[in-house]
Amino acid sequence: MLAAAAAVVVVAGAAAASLLHSKTATFGSVRATITWRNARFFEAKDVRLRIARAGVAALDTRSFGLDRPQTIKARDLDADGEPEVLVDFYTGGAHCCFFSQIYRFEGSTYVSARHLWGDLGYVLRDLDGDGTLELQSADDRFAYVFTAYAASAFPIQIWESEVGRLVDVTRRYPALIRKDAARLWRDSLLRRKDRSFDDVRGILAAWAADEYLLGRSAQAWTTLRRLNRHGVLKGDAPWPHGSAYLRKLQKFLQTRGYVG
């Protein structure tokens, strides 16, 4: 009896795993549907995307790996009257990764581009009220660079779609950058008061990035050097602390596009 019951459970589990999942997004006459079956862990199989225009098939593709779909959206990102289709995927793992496959109609078919978000994802917003949708996120490249993930922080990052690809337009939104910098500075003050977990290297790195975007790099370095003299830039190995931390931060901001 126990063996038979176990067999029933196994069969039921296999049947549940083979269920076809489906999500659909529409915009005007455009209808996009993503289907898949769950595989082990966070993987997927039989992933298929179909896009129809006025009921006529325009794209039918199975060119996907094992990553599991999360959401699908049909939105006019660049206010040109033609919706883009965004399919968001998750690769699985503790701190990575989300990415979007973005499909743009170009005359007779759809072309796609991929954008990696890391662990952070994004939200769609019209930040300046001009009808163009921005994708607001944060810079996941700061993860693990200056401290452990739990103590890392991520400066604001804003993207716009231009001819089917995403372009970093963060500098166009200084008010939002100032707000983000103020939030990070407050967080650093709170963390410094917490003697059980006072590692601020990750938070200050993200804060410095915001300050660079605002053209306040000189003021930021004055503050960071003062904090270093007071022993604030401390923390566990293998991440650098003190003056070594400052050297690494300076090089990191230079090579990641925060200068200029």
C-alpha positions as CSV (number, residue, x, y, z in Angstrom):
1,M,0.0,0.0,0.0
2,L,2.8,2.4,0.9
3,A,4.6,1.7,-2.4
4,A,1.4,2.3,-4.3
5,A,0.7,5.6,-2.5
6,A,4.3,6.7,-3.2
7,A,3.8,5.9,-6.9
8,V,0.7,8.0,-7.0
9,V,2.5,10.9,-5.5
10,V,5.3,10.6,-8.0
11,V,2.9,10.5,-11.0
12,A,1.0,13.4,-9.6
13,G,4.2,15.4,-9.2
14,A,5.3,14.6,-12.7
15,A,1.9,15.7,-14.0
16,A,2.0,19.0,-12.2
17,A,5.5,19.6,-13.5
18,S,4.3,19.1,-17.1
19,L,1.5,21.6,-16.9
20,L,1.6,24.2,-19.6
21,H,1.8,27.7,-18.1
22,S,0.7,30.7,-20.1
23,K,0.8,34.5,-19.8
24,T,-0.5,37.1,-22.2
25,A,-0.2,40.8,-22.8
26,T,-2.1,43.0,-25.2
27,F,-1.7,46.5,-26.5
28,G,-4.2,47.7,-29.2
29,S,-4.1,45.0,-31.9
30,V,-0.9,43.4,-30.6
31,R,-1.3,40.3,-28.6
32,A,1.8,38.5,-27.1
33,T,1.7,35.1,-25.3
34,I,4.5,33.3,-23.6
35,T,4.1,29.6,-22.7
36,W,6.3,27.1,-20.9
37,R,6.5,24.1,-18.6
38,N,8.3,24.1,-15.3
39,A,11.4,22.0,-15.1
40,R,13.7,21.3,-12.1
41,F,14.6,24.0,-9.6
42,F,13.9,27.4,-11.4
43,E,14.3,26.1,-14.9
44,A,11.8,25.9,-17.7
45,K,11.3,23.9,-20.9
46,D,9.2,24.2,-24.0
47,V,9.3,28.0,-23.8
48,R,7.5,29.6,-26.7
49,L,6.6,33.2,-27.6
50,R,3.9,34.1,-30.1
51,I,3.1,37.6,-31.1
52,A,0.1,38.4,-33.3
53,R,-0.9,41.7,-35.0
54,A,-4.6,42.1,-35.7
55,G,-4.9,38.4,-35.3
56,V,-2.1,37.6,-37.8
57,A,1.0,35.8,-36.6
58,A,4.0,38.0,-36.7
59,L,6.4,36.0,-34.5
60,D,6.5,32.4,-33.3
61,T,9.8,31.5,-31.6
62,R,11.2,28.9,-29.3
63,S,14.7,30.4,-29.2
64,F,15.0,30.2,-25.4
65,G,17.2,28.4,-22.9
66,L,16.3,27.0,-19.5
67,D,15.4,30.3,-17.8
68,R,11.9,30.5,-16.5
69,P,9.6,33.3,-17.7
70,Q,8.2,35.6,-15.0
71,T,6.1,38.3,-16.7
72,I,5.2,39.6,-20.1
73,K,4.3,43.2,-21.0
74,A,3.2,45.0,-24.2
75,R,3.9,48.7,-23.8
76,D,4.8,51.6,-26.0
77,L,8.2,52.4,-24.5
78,D,9.2,55.2,-26.8
79,A,5.8,56.8,-27.5
80,D,6.0,56.1,-31.2
81,G,2.6,54.4,-31.3
82,E,4.1,50.9,-31.7
83,P,4.3,48.7,-28.6
84,E,7.3,46.8,-27.6
85,V,7.0,43.4,-26.0
86,L,9.0,42.7,-22.8
87,V,9.4,39.2,-21.5
88,D,11.1,39.0,-18.1
89,F,13.0,35.9,-17.1
90,Y,14.7,34.6,-13.9
91,T,17.7,32.4,-14.1
92,G,17.5,31.1,-10.5
93,G,20.1,31.5,-7.8
94,A,20.3,33.4,-4.5
95,H,21.3,36.7,-5.9
96,C,21.0,36.5,-9.7
97,C,19.6,37.0,-12.2
98,F,16.7,38.8,-13.8
99,F,16.8,39.8,-17.5
100,S,14.4,41.1,-20.1
101,Q,14.1,40.1,-23.7
102,I,12.7,43.1,-25.6
103,Y,10.9,42.7,-28.9
104,R,10.5,45.6,-31.3
105,F,8.5,45.4,-34.6
106,E,10.5,46.6,-37.6
107,G,8.4,46.6,-40.7
108,S,7.7,42.9,-41.2
109,T,8.9,41.0,-38.2
110,Y,10.2,41.4,-34.6
111,V,13.8,41.8,-33.6
112,S,14.9,41.3,-30.0
113,A,17.5,42.6,-27.6
114,R,18.4,41.3,-24.1
115,H,19.0,43.4,-21.0
116,L,20.4,42.0,-17.8
117,W,19.2,43.5,-14.5
118,G,21.1,41.3,-12.1
119,D,19.2,40.8,-8.8
120,L,17.3,44.0,-8.9
121,G,14.7,44.1,-11.7
122,Y,13.0,47.3,-12.8
123,V,9.8,49.3,-12.8
124,L,8.2,51.1,-15.7
125,R,7.4,54.7,-15.1
126,D,6.9,57.9,-17.1
127,L,9.3,59.9,-14.9
128,D,9.1,63.2,-16.7
129,G,5.5,63.1,-18.1
130,D,6.6,63.2,-21.7
131,G,4.8,60.0,-22.7
132,T,8.0,58.0,-22.9
133,L,8.3,55.2,-20.4
134,E,11.5,54.9,-18.4
135,L,12.7,51.7,-16.8
136,Q,13.9,52.6,-13.3
137,S,16.3,50.2,-11.7
138,A,19.7,50.3,-9.9
139,D,23.2,49.4,-10.7
140,D,23.7,45.8,-9.8
141,R,27.4,45.9,-10.7
142,F,28.1,47.1,-7.1
143,A,27.1,43.7,-5.7
144,Y,29.9,42.0,-3.8
145,V,32.5,44.5,-5.0
146,F,33.1,46.4,-1.7
147,T,31.5,44.1,0.8
148,A,29.2,41.1,1.2
149,Y,25.9,41.2,-0.7
150,A,23.9,41.8,2.5
151,A,25.8,45.1,3.1
152,S,26.0,46.1,-0.6
153,A,23.9,49.0,-2.0
154,F,23.1,50.1,-5.5
155,P,22.9,53.6,-7.0
156,I,19.8,54.5,-9.0
157,Q,19.9,53.7,-12.7
158,I,17.3,54.8,-15.3
159,W,17.0,53.5,-18.9
160,E,15.0,54.4,-22.0
161,S,14.4,52.5,-25.1
162,E,15.9,53.9,-28.3
163,V,15.4,51.9,-31.5
164,G,15.0,48.7,-29.6
165,R,17.9,48.9,-27.2
166,L,18.1,50.4,-23.7
167,V,20.2,53.5,-23.1
168,D,21.3,54.7,-19.7
169,V,19.7,58.1,-19.2
170,T,20.2,58.4,-15.4
171,R,22.0,61.8,-15.6
172,R,18.8,63.4,-17.1
173,Y,17.1,63.0,-13.7
174,P,19.2,64.9,-11.1
175,A,16.3,65.3,-8.7
176,L,15.9,61.5,-8.5
177,I,19.7,61.1,-8.1
178,R,19.7,63.6,-5.3
179,K,16.9,61.8,-3.6
180,D,18.7,58.5,-3.9
181,A,22.0,60.0,-2.6
182,A,20.1,61.4,0.4
183,R,18.6,58.0,1.1
184,L,21.9,56.3,0.9
185,W,23.6,58.8,3.2
186,R,20.8,58.4,5.8
187,D,21.3,54.6,5.6
188,S,25.0,55.0,6.1
189,L,24.4,57.1,9.3
190,L,22.0,54.4,10.6
191,R,24.4,51.6,9.8
192,R,27.3,53.5,11.6
193,K,25.2,53.6,14.8
194,D,24.6,49.8,14.6
195,R,27.6,48.3,16.3
196,S,26.5,44.8,15.4
197,F,26.6,45.5,11.7
198,D,28.4,48.8,11.0
199,D,29.9,48.0,7.6
200,V,29.2,51.1,5.4
201,R,31.6,50.4,2.5
202,G,28.8,49.2,0.2
203,I,26.4,52.0,1.0
204,L,29.1,54.7,0.7
205,A,30.2,53.3,-2.7
206,A,26.7,53.7,-4.0
207,W,26.4,57.1,-2.5
208,A,29.7,58.2,-4.1
209,A,28.3,57.0,-7.5
210,D,25.3,59.2,-7.1
211,E,27.5,62.2,-6.2
212,Y,29.6,61.6,-9.3
213,L,26.5,61.7,-11.4
214,L,25.6,65.0,-9.9
215,G,29.0,66.5,-10.6
216,R,30.0,66.5,-7.0
217,S,32.9,64.1,-7.0
218,A,35.3,66.5,-5.3
219,Q,33.0,67.1,-2.4
220,A,32.4,63.3,-2.2
221,W,36.1,62.6,-1.9
222,T,36.6,65.2,0.8
223,T,33.9,63.4,2.8
224,L,35.3,59.9,2.1
225,R,38.8,60.9,3.1
226,R,37.5,62.5,6.3
227,L,35.6,59.3,7.1
228,N,38.7,57.2,6.4
229,R,40.7,59.3,8.9
230,H,38.0,58.6,11.5
231,G,38.2,54.8,10.9
232,V,34.8,54.5,9.3
233,L,35.8,52.6,6.2
234,K,36.5,49.4,8.0
235,G,35.1,45.9,7.4
236,D,35.9,42.2,7.0
237,A,38.2,40.7,4.4
238,P,38.5,39.8,1.5
239,W,37.1,43.3,0.6
240,P,39.4,46.2,1.0
241,H,39.1,48.8,3.8
242,G,40.6,52.1,4.5
243,S,42.9,53.7,1.9
244,A,42.8,50.5,-0.2
245,Y,39.0,50.8,-0.3
246,L,39.3,54.4,-1.6
247,R,41.7,53.3,-4.3
248,K,39.4,50.5,-5.5
249,L,36.3,52.8,-5.4
250,Q,38.0,55.5,-7.5
251,K,39.1,53.0,-10.1
252,F,35.7,51.3,-10.1
253,L,33.7,54.5,-10.7
254,Q,36.1,55.5,-13.5
255,T,35.8,52.2,-15.3
256,R,32.0,51.9,-14.9
257,G,31.1,55.2,-16.5
258,Y,30.5,57.4,-13.5
259,V,33.2,59.9,-14.5
260,G,32.4,62.7,-17.0
